[in-house]
Amino acid sequence: MRDTVGQNNKEAAVTAAFVMVVFVVAFAAAAALGAAQASTPIPAEVLQLTQLGPALALGGGAAVAAWPRPGS
């Protein structure tokens, strides 16, 4: 008999950790892009680079999730 409760708890913990990492990376990327905004010739009225922070975090998270793992 499989231990589905233990497996579900492990999957939930991995999912929660993944969400937290993406959340932290999104904040860090938005902060870095916000700091870089001043050094670019792009006016903030046209495009705010901080909006790209969450997209970068989700793109990176998707790449990590799709990366083949050894033994899988």
C-alpha positions in Angstrom: 0.0 0.0 0.0 1.4 3.4 -1.0 1.8 6.1 1.6 -0.3 8.8 -0.2 -0.6 11.1 2.8 3.2 11.3 3.1 3.6 11.8 -0.6 1.0 14.5 -0.7 2.7 16.3 2.3 6.0 16.2 0.5 4.5 17.5 -2.8 2.8 20.3 -0.8 6.1 21.2 0.9 7.9 21.3 -2.5 5.2 23.4 -4.0 5.2 25.8 -1.1 9.0 26.2 -1.3 8.8 26.8 -5.0 6.2 29.5 -4.6 8.2 31.2 -1.9 11.4 31.2 -4.0 9.6 32.6 -7.0 8.0 35.3 -4.7 11.4 36.3 -3.3 13.1 36.3 -6.8 10.2 38.5 -8.1 10.7 41.1 -5.4 14.5 41.1 -5.9 14.2 41.3 -9.7 11.6 44.1 -9.4 13.9 46.0 -7.0 16.9 45.6 -9.3 15.0 46.6 -12.4 13.6 49.6 -10.5 17.1 50.7 -9.6 18.2 50.2 -13.2 15.4 52.3 -14.5 17.2 55.5 -13.8 20.2 54.5 -15.9 18.2 53.7 -19.0 16.9 56.2 -21.5 13.4 54.7 -21.2 11.0 57.2 -19.6 9.0 55.7 -16.7 5.8 57.0 -18.3 6.5 54.7 -21.3 7.6 51.6 -19.5 8.4 50.8 -15.9 11.0 48.0 -15.8 9.8 46.9 -12.4 6.8 45.3 -14.1 9.1 42.7 -15.7 10.3 41.4 -12.3 7.5 38.9 -11.7 7.7 37.7 -15.4 11.5 37.1 -15.0 10.8 35.1 -11.7 8.1 33.0 -13.3 10.2 32.4 -16.4 13.1 31.3 -14.3 10.9 29.2 -12.1 9.4 27.4 -15.1 12.8 26.8 -16.5 14.0 25.2 -13.2 10.8 23.1 -13.0 11.2 21.9 -16.5 14.9 21.1 -16.1 15.5 17.3 -16.2 16.5 15.9 -12.8 18.9 13.0 -12.4 17.1 9.8 -11.7 13.7 11.0 -13.0 
